[in-house]
Amino acid sequence: MDSMSRHQGGYSSTVSITLWRDGQSIDVAQVGGDKLYFEQPIALQPGTYTLVRTVDGNGRTWTIDVGGEGVATDVLPFRTL
């Protein structure tokens, strides 16, 4: 059996990562280490945000502090509070 045959009928998780602040949501492409990655550059004001990661309908939240200077970037450092 080749590798393609073994993976048919497999399962892929549905994952979403979202930042929330003041009732506004911002989609995040990826989180790695202490950085947020976005599909395209975005300018976020420094401050406290809620990071929500949902996998197959099960969510987990973190309160984070986003640094930076409000300059558009596609990679942004943060720290968990």
C-alpha positions, 0 to 999 in steps of 0.5 A: 500500500502506498502512502496516499492509500494509507491516508485516505479517510484521515482526519483534519482538525479545524483550527482558528486563532483569534485576537480580541480587544474592545469587542473587535476580532483579528484573525491570526495565521499562526502562533509560535513561541512568543510571536503572532504571525499574520497573513499580511502586515497589520498595525496593532496598538500595544496593550492587553489582548485575549488570544483564543485558539479553537480546535474542533470547537474546543476553545482555550484563551490566554490574556497576552500583552502585545508589544511593538509601536503600532507599526504594520508587521506580519510577525509580532512579539507578545508575552502571556500575562 
